[in-house]
Amino acid sequence: MPFTDGYQFPSDSELNVEEVNISTPALRAGAYYFGKVCEEPSKEFMLCRSEERDPRKCLAEGREVTKCALDFFRKAKKACRKQFDDYATCLEWSSSEMDYYHCRKTQAALDSCMLDKLGIERPHLGYFAMPRIHHTERPRPEKGYRDDYPQTPKVEDDFPRRPARFGTRSLAT
């Protein structure tokens, strides 16, 4: 990736963050709960990424998402370790794609444990696809430079057109 002369690289202290160091089956096992618990920091990070278009400006929001993930997985493993491991193991060994529908019994055990011990209810199917308005304290970004080009003129109706070479020009026949 090319950089200009004025490009400021983030310092190592800004970039070094403890990673969420767990396996893919464990991530899949806790994905729905993680999405629900860390919904606000995740939305804040994604809003920053889409508005700013510069990853350097969203490092703080990314650290918040990582911190929330670490806290969530530590609490989940502390409260429901056996059910969590059973569900992750089932996901890993039941199919090559780690499909959820093979592991409904272990999922139900984890769901009840998470609800009883942590008070986290598994979100219903379609929860994350529902549109919601996110309220933020961040200021709106300044409107950046955009090249302003004039609108392309429309083709006049009497403009001479050659017939199509291989059929019709319109979809309706």
N, CA, C and O of each residue as an XYZ file, in Angstrom:
692
protein
N       0.845     -1.170      0.000
C       0.000      0.000      0.000
C       0.892      1.235      0.000
O       1.766      1.357      0.858
N       0.695      2.144     -0.932
C       1.530      3.345     -0.982
C       1.108      4.362      0.072
O      -0.067      4.463      0.424
N       2.076      5.104      0.563
C       1.818      6.118      1.575
C       2.383      7.444      1.098
O       3.395      7.480      0.398
N       1.730      8.530      1.475
C       2.230      9.853      1.143
C       3.241     10.286      2.197
O       3.412      9.616      3.216
N       3.908     11.405      1.949
C       4.927     11.890      2.881
C       4.339     12.258      4.240
O       4.996     12.058      5.262
N       3.137     12.783      4.275
C       2.550     13.240      5.526
C       1.821     12.158      6.305
O       1.149     12.459      7.292
N       1.938     10.915      5.886
C       1.209      9.826      6.541
C       1.800      9.565      7.918
O       3.005      9.347      8.044
N       0.975      9.584      8.936
C       1.418      9.332     10.305
C       1.026      7.917     10.707
O      -0.159      7.599     10.803
N       2.010      7.081     10.937
C       1.737      5.723     11.380
C       1.382      5.735     12.861
O       1.970      6.497     13.628
N       0.427      4.900     13.275
C       0.114      4.815     14.706
C       1.308      4.253     15.476
O       2.084      3.458     14.945
N       1.442      4.672     16.724
C       2.552      4.177     17.538
C       2.272      2.739     17.962
O       1.140      2.263     17.880
N       3.319      2.058     18.415
C       3.166      0.671     18.857
C       2.233      0.561     20.059
O       1.508     -0.425     20.196
N       2.249      1.564     20.923
C       1.365      1.509     22.093
C      -0.105      1.575     21.674
O      -0.966      1.012     22.350
N      -0.395      2.257     20.569
C      -1.771      2.310     20.074
C      -2.187      0.999     19.422
O      -3.362      0.633     19.456
N      -1.238      0.297     18.834
C      -1.558     -0.912     18.081
C      -1.512     -2.181     18.914
O      -2.205     -3.147     18.599
N      -0.711     -2.199     19.971
C      -0.574     -3.415     20.774
C      -1.747     -3.553     21.734
O      -1.900     -2.775     22.675
N      -2.568     -4.559     21.473
C      -3.747     -4.850     22.284
C      -3.773     -6.350     22.509
O      -3.403     -7.123     21.625
N      -4.211     -6.763     23.691
C      -4.342     -8.190     23.949
C      -5.366     -8.775     22.985
O      -6.458     -8.231     22.823
N      -5.011     -9.883     22.349
C      -5.889    -10.488     21.356
C      -6.864    -11.461     22.003
O      -6.612    -11.996     23.083
N      -7.979    -11.676     21.321
C      -8.950    -12.685     21.740
C      -8.415    -14.003     21.207
O      -8.629    -14.348     20.045
N      -7.722    -14.730     22.059
C      -6.980    -15.910     21.630
C      -7.767    -17.176     21.953
O      -7.400    -17.926     22.857
N      -8.854    -17.414     21.210
C      -9.619    -18.647     21.373
C      -9.859    -19.249     19.997
O      -9.700    -18.581     18.976
N     -10.239    -20.502     19.984
C     -10.373    -21.233     18.724
C     -11.654    -20.848     17.986
O     -12.548    -20.212     18.544
N     -11.716    -21.247     16.725
C     -12.891    -20.970     15.901
C     -14.155    -21.617     16.455
O     -15.189    -20.950     16.499
N     -14.129    -22.887     16.883
C     -15.357    -23.444     17.460
C     -15.835    -22.679     18.694
O     -17.038    -22.508     18.889
N     -14.908    -22.224     19.518
C     -15.302    -21.448     20.696
C     -15.874    -20.093     20.291
O     -16.832    -19.618     20.901
N     -15.297    -19.469     19.270
C     -15.848    -18.209     18.773
C     -17.256    -18.406     18.234
O     -18.143    -17.588     18.476
N     -17.456    -19.501     17.499
C     -18.794    -19.782     16.969
C     -19.771    -20.112     18.091
O     -20.943    -19.743     18.016
N     -19.309    -20.794     19.119
C     -20.187    -21.143     20.235
C     -20.663    -19.900     20.977
O     -21.805    -19.853     21.435
N     -19.814    -18.909     21.098
C     -20.188    -17.705     21.832
C     -20.595    -16.539     20.964
O     -20.812    -15.440     21.476
N     -20.707    -16.747     19.656
C     -20.929    -15.642     18.728
C     -22.229    -14.888     18.992
O     -22.231    -13.657     19.008
N     -23.328    -15.600     19.199
C     -24.612    -14.925     19.398
C     -24.613    -14.113     20.686
O     -25.117    -12.990     20.718
N     -24.054    -14.677     21.738
C     -24.017    -13.972     23.019
C     -23.061    -12.786     22.944
O     -23.359    -11.705     23.454
N     -21.917    -12.994     22.308
C     -20.951    -11.909     22.140
C     -21.578    -10.760     21.362
O     -21.415     -9.595     21.726
N     -22.295    -11.088     20.292
C     -22.949    -10.056     19.497
C     -23.962     -9.264     20.302
O     -24.114     -8.057     20.113
N     -24.649     -9.945     21.196
C     -25.663     -9.268     22.013
C     -25.011     -8.420     23.100
O     -25.407     -7.275     23.316
N     -24.016     -8.974     23.782
C     -23.379     -8.264     24.895
C     -22.560     -7.076     24.395
O     -22.607     -5.996     24.985
N     -21.824     -7.268     23.328
C     -20.931     -6.223     22.817
C     -21.543     -5.485     21.626
O     -20.824     -5.033     20.735
N     -22.849     -5.366     21.615
C     -23.531     -4.742     20.482
C     -23.172     -3.266     20.339
O     -22.871     -2.809     19.236
N     -23.199     -2.524     21.426
C     -22.941     -1.086     21.355
C     -21.503     -0.761     20.932
O     -21.318      0.054     20.029
N     -20.470     -1.370     21.552
C     -19.113     -1.071     21.077
C     -18.892     -1.493     19.622
O     -18.172     -0.824     18.881
N     -19.510     -2.597     19.221
C     -19.350     -3.056     17.839
C     -19.995     -2.083     16.863
O     -19.424     -1.776     15.817
N     -21.176     -1.601     17.204
C     -21.848     -0.630     16.333
C     -21.061      0.669     16.259
O     -20.948      1.280     15.196
N     -20.520      1.081     17.394
C     -19.726      2.309     17.417
C     -18.496      2.167     16.516
O     -18.149      3.089     15.778
N     -17.846      1.011     16.584
C     -16.673      0.757     15.752
C     -17.049      0.734     14.271
O     -16.365      1.345     13.450
N     -18.124      0.038     13.928
C     -18.521     -0.051     12.525
C     -18.974      1.305     11.990
O     -18.734      1.617     10.824
N     -19.623      2.109     12.821
C     -20.014      3.452     12.410
C     -18.780      4.302     12.146
O     -18.721      5.034     11.158
N     -17.805      4.203     13.025
C     -16.551      4.946     12.839
C     -15.865      4.524     11.551
O     -15.405      5.370     10.783
N     -15.793      3.227     11.312
C     -15.124      2.728     10.100
C     -15.830      3.202      8.834
O     -15.174      3.537      7.848
N     -17.154      3.231      8.853
C     -17.863      3.628      7.638
C     -17.844      5.142      7.443
O     -17.824      5.613      6.306
N     -17.849      5.911      8.533
C     -17.852      7.364      8.392
C     -16.465      7.930      8.129
O     -16.310      8.824      7.297
N     -15.474      7.430      8.815
C     -14.143      8.032      8.743
C     -13.341      7.587      7.529
O     -12.574      8.374      6.976
N     -13.502      6.363      7.115
C     -12.752      5.800      5.989
C     -11.234      5.834      6.221
O     -10.447      5.815      5.275
N     -10.853      5.883      7.482
C      -9.438      5.861      7.845
C      -9.310      5.006      9.101
O      -9.790      5.405     10.162
N      -8.672      3.838      9.004
C      -8.603      2.945     10.162
C      -7.883      3.544     11.363
O      -8.142      3.136     12.496
N      -6.995      4.491     11.146
C      -6.249      5.076     12.265
C      -7.164      5.825     13.220
O      -6.875      5.901     14.414
N      -8.248      6.371     12.723
C      -9.145      7.157     13.562
C     -10.064      6.286     14.408
O     -10.751      6.794     15.295
N     -10.087      4.989     14.147
C     -11.014      4.090     14.850
C     -10.289      3.095     15.749
O     -10.879      2.089     16.142
N      -9.037      3.349     16.081
C      -8.289      2.412     16.919
C      -8.878      2.313     18.324
O      -8.918      1.227     18.901
N      -9.331      3.423     18.872
C      -9.902      3.399     20.228
C     -11.180      2.569     20.262
O     -11.396      1.799     21.198
N     -12.025      2.722     19.248
C     -13.263      1.938     19.186
C     -12.958      0.460     19.003
O     -13.649     -0.390     19.565
N     -11.930      0.145     18.221
C     -11.525     -1.246     18.041
C     -11.016     -1.862     19.329
O     -11.275     -3.032     19.612
N     -10.283     -1.065     20.117
C      -9.815     -1.555     21.419
C     -10.991     -1.830     22.352
O     -10.957     -2.784     23.129
N     -12.023     -1.005     22.279
C     -13.210     -1.226     23.117
C     -13.917     -2.525     22.750
O     -14.377     -3.249     23.633
N     -14.008     -2.828     21.459
C     -14.635     -4.081     21.024
C     -13.808     -5.268     21.512
O     -14.362     -6.251     22.004
N     -12.492     -5.181     21.380
C     -11.620     -6.264     21.832
C     -11.720     -6.448     23.344
O     -11.776     -7.576     23.832
N     -11.743     -5.350     24.078
C     -11.870     -5.421     25.538
C     -13.202     -6.057     25.932
O     -13.254     -6.879     26.847
N     -14.268     -5.679     25.248
C     -15.586     -6.252     25.532
C     -15.589     -7.752     25.233
O     -16.159     -8.537     25.990
N     -14.954     -8.147     24.132
C     -14.894     -9.570     23.779
C     -14.115    -10.356     24.824
O     -14.542    -11.435     25.237
N     -12.985     -9.828     25.251
C     -12.195    -10.517     26.274
C     -12.981    -10.659     27.572
O     -12.990    -11.728     28.182
N     -13.639     -9.582     27.992
C     -14.435     -9.641     29.223
C     -15.565    -10.653     29.097
O     -15.817    -11.431     30.016
N     -16.245    -10.638     27.952
C     -17.368    -11.560     27.769
C     -16.910    -13.012     27.807
O     -17.491    -13.825     28.526
N     -15.872    -13.348     27.038
C     -15.441    -14.745     26.985
C     -14.871    -15.210     28.324
O     -15.009    -16.382     28.674
N     -14.235    -14.317     29.074
C     -13.756    -14.701     30.411
C     -14.923    -14.995     31.348
O     -14.895    -15.979     32.088
N     -15.948    -14.144     31.317
C     -17.125    -14.378     32.163
C     -17.851    -15.648     31.753
O     -18.280    -16.426     32.606
N     -17.991    -15.862     30.446
C     -18.707    -17.048     29.960
C     -17.965    -18.321     30.347
O     -18.584    -19.293     30.777
N     -16.653    -18.322     30.199
C     -15.875    -19.512     30.559
C     -15.886    -19.743     32.068
O     -15.860    -20.886     32.524
N     -15.925    -18.665     32.838
C     -15.940    -18.813     34.289
C     -17.286    -19.353     34.772
O     -17.332    -20.208     35.656
N     -18.370    -18.861     34.199
C     -19.702    -19.239     34.673
C     -20.197    -20.547     34.068
O     -20.822    -21.347     34.764
N     -19.931    -20.777     32.796
C     -20.519    -21.927     32.082
C     -19.451    -22.707     31.316
O     -19.648    -23.036     30.147
N     -18.352    -22.997     31.949
C     -17.217    -23.630     31.268
C     -17.584    -24.969     30.627
O     -17.274    -25.190     29.457
N     -18.228    -25.852     31.360
C     -18.528    -27.186     30.846
C     -19.493    -27.120     29.666
O     -19.255    -27.751     28.637
N     -20.577    -26.364     29.805
C     -21.554    -26.252     28.727
C     -20.946    -25.580     27.500
O     -21.228    -25.966     26.366
N     -20.108    -24.571     27.739
C     -19.453    -23.862     26.641
C     -18.519    -24.803     25.880
O     -18.531    -24.842     24.650
N     -17.710    -25.561     26.626
C     -16.785    -26.495     25.982
C     -17.526    -27.619     25.264
O     -17.117    -28.035     24.180
N     -18.611    -28.114     25.856
C     -19.403    -29.158     25.197
C     -19.983    -28.657     23.877
O     -19.957    -29.363     22.869
N     -20.496    -27.451     23.894
C     -21.088    -26.878     22.680
C     -20.015    -26.633     21.618
O     -20.230    -26.935     20.444
N     -18.871    -26.094     22.015
C     -17.784    -25.851     21.062
C     -17.258    -27.163     20.490
O     -16.969    -27.242     19.296
N     -17.130    -28.188     21.318
C     -16.674    -29.498     20.848
C     -17.679    -30.097     19.881
O     -17.292    -30.670     18.862
N     -18.959    -29.974     20.183
C     -19.993    -30.479     19.284
C     -19.933    -29.754     17.942
O     -20.040    -30.385     16.890
N     -19.764    -28.448     17.974
C     -19.669    -27.697     16.719
C     -18.461    -28.140     15.902
O     -18.532    -28.261     14.679
N     -17.358    -28.377     16.592
C     -16.127    -28.739     15.889
C     -16.209    -30.113     15.246
O     -15.741    -30.293     14.122
N     -16.790    -31.082     15.931
C     -16.734    -32.462     15.465
C     -18.001    -32.954     14.772
O     -17.996    -34.053     14.218
N     -19.073    -32.189     14.782
C     -20.321    -32.688     14.194
C     -20.377    -32.523     12.680
O     -20.986    -33.348     11.998
N     -19.765    -31.491     12.147
C     -19.756    -31.307     10.692
C     -18.543    -30.474     10.304
O     -17.951    -29.783     11.132
N     -18.193    -30.554      9.044
C     -17.006    -29.822      8.594
C     -17.252    -28.316      8.536
O     -16.300    -27.538      8.587
N     -18.509    -27.891      8.430
C     -18.834    -26.459      8.391
C     -19.199    -25.894      9.759
O     -19.536    -24.716      9.867
N     -19.137    -26.714     10.799
C     -19.507    -26.302     12.153
C     -20.928    -25.755     12.192
O     -21.175    -24.679     12.736
N     -21.863    -26.509     11.607
C     -23.263    -26.095     11.574
C     -23.875    -26.167     12.962
O     -23.562    -27.054     13.756
N     -24.752    -25.213     13.234
C     -25.397    -25.147     14.544
C     -26.472    -26.208     14.721
O     -26.676    -26.681     15.840
N     -27.161    -26.596     13.663
C     -28.331    -27.461     13.827
C     -27.987    -28.867     14.291
O     -28.881    -29.596     14.722
N     -26.737    -29.272     14.220
C     -26.342    -30.584     14.735
C     -26.240    -30.596     16.262
O     -26.246    -31.663     16.876
N     -26.147    -29.433     16.866
C     -25.811    -29.347     18.294
C     -26.885    -28.643     19.114
O     -26.552    -27.861     20.005
N     -28.141    -28.892     18.846
C     -29.217    -28.183     19.545
C     -29.294    -28.545     21.029
O     -29.668    -27.703     21.845
N     -28.946    -29.783     21.390
C     -29.022    -30.175     22.807
C     -27.962    -29.446     23.634
O     -28.262    -28.912     24.703
N     -26.735    -29.425     23.141
C     -25.685    -28.717     23.879
C     -25.929    -27.209     23.831
O     -25.567    -26.491     24.763
N     -26.537    -26.731     22.753
C     -26.885    -25.310     22.667
C     -27.927    -24.955     23.723
O     -27.831    -23.908     24.363
N     -28.920    -25.820     23.906
C     -29.952    -25.561     24.918
C     -29.345    -25.537     26.319
O     -29.743    -24.726     27.155
N     -28.387    -26.420     26.576
C     -27.725    -26.428     27.885
C     -26.952    -25.130     28.101
O     -27.001    -24.551     29.187
N     -26.242    -24.674     27.077
C     -25.497    -23.416     27.189
C     -26.454    -22.236     27.318
O     -26.201    -21.318     28.097
N     -27.552    -22.251     26.560
C     -28.534    -21.166     26.649
C     -29.074    -21.017     28.066
O     -29.155    -19.908     28.594
N     -29.443    -22.141     28.680
C     -30.003    -22.062     30.035
C     -28.946    -21.624     31.045
O     -29.256    -20.875     31.972
N     -27.719    -22.074     30.882
C     -26.647    -21.664     31.796
C     -26.362    -20.166     31.658
O     -26.214    -19.467     32.661
N     -26.284    -19.678     30.424
C     -26.005    -18.253     30.205
C     -27.135    -17.388     30.765
O     -26.890    -16.312     31.310
N     -28.359    -17.862     30.629
C     -29.493    -17.101     31.145
C     -29.520    -17.123     32.674
O     -29.764    -16.095     33.306
N     -29.272    -18.281     33.262
C     -29.333    -18.406     34.722
C     -28.177    -17.705     35.421
O     -28.386    -16.990     36.401
N     -26.963    -17.904     34.928
C     -25.790    -17.408     35.649
C     -25.341    -16.014     35.229
O     -24.842    -15.254     36.059
N     -25.512    -15.660     33.944
C     -25.057    -14.350     33.479
C     -26.201    -13.419     33.089
O     -25.991    -12.223     32.889
N     -27.402    -13.964     32.980
C     -28.542    -13.134     32.604
C     -28.541    -12.723     31.145
O     -29.141    -11.711     30.783
N     -27.871    -13.498     30.304
C     -27.801    -13.187     28.877
C     -28.714    -14.154     28.135
O     -28.506    -15.367     28.163
N     -29.718    -13.607     27.478
C     -30.631    -14.437     26.704
C     -30.139    -14.499     25.266
O     -29.724    -13.490     24.697
N     -30.188    -15.688     24.685
C     -29.763    -15.858     23.295
C     -30.707    -15.063     22.398
O     -31.923    -15.217     22.506
N     -30.174    -14.215     21.514
C     -31.047    -13.436     20.638
C     -31.797    -14.337     19.660
O     -31.287    -15.372     19.230
N     -33.008    -13.927     19.320
C     -33.821    -14.722     18.405
C     -33.242    -14.672     16.994
O     -32.435    -13.802     16.667
N     -33.664    -15.605     16.185
C     -33.191    -15.678     14.807
C     -33.614    -14.411     14.068
O     -34.789    -14.045     14.096
N     -32.699    -13.759     13.428
C     -32.985    -12.526     12.710
C     -32.743    -11.270     13.525
O     -32.936    -10.164     13.020
N     -32.323    -11.415     14.777
C     -32.090    -10.253     15.641
C     -31.037     -9.318     15.048
O     -31.216     -8.100     15.041
N     -29.956     -9.884     14.559
C     -28.863     -9.054     14.057
C     -29.143     -8.507     12.660
O     -28.423     -7.626     12.191
N     -30.174     -9.013     11.988
C     -30.533     -8.515     10.666
C     -31.557     -7.386     10.740
O     -31.828     -6.723      9.738
N     -32.124     -7.167     11.924
C     -33.141     -6.123     12.063
C     -32.491     -4.745     12.024
O     -31.453     -4.532     12.650
N     -33.096     -3.803     11.290
C     -32.537     -2.445     11.279
C     -32.827     -1.732     12.594
O     -33.949     -1.774     13.100
N     -31.809     -1.079     13.140
C     -31.955     -0.329     14.378
C     -31.166      0.970     14.252
O     -30.160      1.037     13.545
N     -31.634      1.983     14.941
C     -30.938      3.267     14.937
C     -29.935      3.267     16.083
O     -30.268      2.929     17.219
N     -28.707      3.649     15.769
C     -27.644      3.691     16.777
C     -27.383      5.150     17.144
O     -27.081      5.968     16.275
N     -27.500      5.468     18.417
C     -27.228      6.822     18.895
C     -25.792      6.872     19.402
O     -25.363      6.006     20.164
N     -25.061      7.882     18.977
C     -23.646      7.975     19.318
C     -23.325      9.357     19.859
O     -24.036     10.327     19.595
N     -22.248      9.430     20.617
C     -21.755     10.697     21.143
C     -20.660     11.282     20.249
O     -20.236     12.423     20.438
N     -20.215     10.499     19.286
C     -19.152     10.972     18.400
C     -19.662     12.109     17.516
O     -20.806     12.066     17.065
N     -18.835     13.123     17.263
C     -19.271     14.185     16.342
C     -19.281     13.667     14.904
O     -18.543     12.748     14.547
N     -20.126     14.275     14.104
C     -20.161     13.887     12.692
C     -18.818     14.240     12.048
O     -18.220     15.263     12.381
N     -18.353     13.409     11.142
C     -17.085     13.729     10.484
C     -17.258     14.906      9.531
O     -18.339     15.152      8.995
N     -16.162     15.619      9.342
C     -16.205     16.729      8.399
C     -16.378     16.177      6.998
O     -15.877     15.106      6.657
N     -17.092     16.932      6.211
C     -17.301     16.496      4.842
C     -15.969     16.627      4.114
O     -15.411     17.720      4.012
N     -15.473     15.523      3.617
C     -14.169     15.513      2.973
C     -14.235     15.957      1.524
O     -15.301     16.247      0.980
N     -13.076     15.999      0.930
C     -12.988     16.349     -0.474
C     -13.636     15.276     -1.321
O     -13.410     14.084     -1.113
N     -14.425     15.694     -2.254
C     -14.952     14.791     -3.274
C     -14.890     15.544     -4.576
O     -15.309     16.699     -4.652
N     -14.386     14.920     -5.576
C     -14.370     15.561     -6.881
C     -15.805     15.708     -7.353
O     -16.575     14.747     -7.340
N     -16.159     16.907     -7.767
C     -17.520     17.170     -8.200
C     -17.526     17.256     -9.717
O     -16.988     18.195    -10.303
N     -18.128     16.287    -10.326
C     -18.218     16.246    -11.773
C     -19.631     16.594    -12.190
O     -20.585     16.249    -11.492
N     -19.783     17.272    -13.316
C     -21.139     17.587    -13.768
C     -21.876     16.314    -14.168
O     -21.270     15.317    -14.562
N     -23.196     16.377    -14.055
C     -24.023     15.242    -14.420
C     -23.884     14.977    -15.919
O     -23.839     15.919    -16.710
N     -23.815     13.732    -16.306
C     -23.711     13.378    -17.714
C     -25.008     13.772    -18.409
O     -26.093     13.433    -17.937
N     -24.904     14.487    -19.530
C     -26.142     14.905    -20.199
C     -26.901     13.702    -20.744
O     -26.305     12.699    -21.138
N     -28.225     13.820    -20.760
C     -29.064     12.742    -21.270
C     -28.998     12.730    -22.788
O     -28.760     13.760    -23.418
N     -29.208     11.571    -23.361
C     -29.226     11.425    -24.812
C     -30.587     11.894    -25.308
O     -31.626     11.499    -24.780
N     -30.563     12.725    -26.309
C     -31.814     13.236    -26.875
C     -32.599     12.099    -27.506
O     -32.018     11.121    -27.978
N     -33.921     12.229    -27.513
C     -34.766     11.185    -28.086
C     -34.559     11.033    -29.587
O     -34.707      9.935    -30.124
N     -34.216     12.131    -30.274
C     -34.045     12.051    -31.729
C     -32.606     11.727    -32.137
O     -32.258     11.837    -33.313
N     -31.771     11.331    -31.177
C     -30.386     10.971    -31.479
C     -30.386      9.706    -32.338
O     -31.068      8.735    -32.010
N     -29.630      9.713    -33.430
C     -29.649      8.524    -34.306
C     -28.983      7.327    -33.616
O     -27.873      7.422    -33.094
N     -29.693      6.214    -33.634
C     -29.179      4.988    -33.020
C     -29.125      3.904    -34.074
O     -30.065      3.714    -34.845
N     -28.012      3.199    -34.094
C     -27.912      2.059    -34.998
C     -28.713      0.909    -34.423
O     -28.867      0.827    -33.204
N     -29.217      0.038    -35.235
C     -29.934     -1.122    -34.700
C     -28.973     -2.040    -33.947
O     -27.782     -2.091    -34.253
N     -29.497     -2.757    -32.970
C     -28.690     -3.678    -32.173
C     -28.174     -4.800    -33.055
O     -28.881     -5.270    -33.945
N     -26.955     -5.226    -32.814
C     -26.343     -6.250    -33.665
C     -26.909     -7.634    -33.405
O     -27.095     -8.409    -34.342
N     -27.186     -7.958    -32.145
C     -27.589     -9.323    -31.810
C     -28.919     -9.361    -31.071
O     -29.048    -10.095    -30.091
N     -29.878     -8.619    -31.494
C     -31.182     -8.676    -30.848
C     -31.706     -7.294    -30.540
O     -31.401     -6.328    -31.240
N     -32.487     -7.207    -29.499
C     -33.172     -5.967    -29.167
C     -32.406     -5.162    -28.126
O     -31.606     -5.719    -27.375
N     -32.644     -3.864    -28.078
C     -32.006     -2.995    -27.097
C     -32.780     -2.943    -25.784
O     -32.227     -2.540    -24.761
N     -34.026     -3.338    -25.798
C     -34.827     -3.277    -24.580
C     -35.115     -4.678    -24.071
O     -35.020     -5.656    -24.814
N     -35.467     -4.762    -22.800
C     -35.773     -6.065    -22.223
C     -37.153     -6.547    -22.637
O     -37.368     -7.748    -22.801
N     -38.096     -5.616    -22.809
C     -39.447     -5.997    -23.219
C     -39.457     -6.223    -24.729
O     -38.914     -5.416    -25.484
N     -40.063     -7.303    -25.160
C     -40.112     -7.577    -26.606
C     -41.469     -7.312    -27.174
O     -41.682     -7.491    -28.373
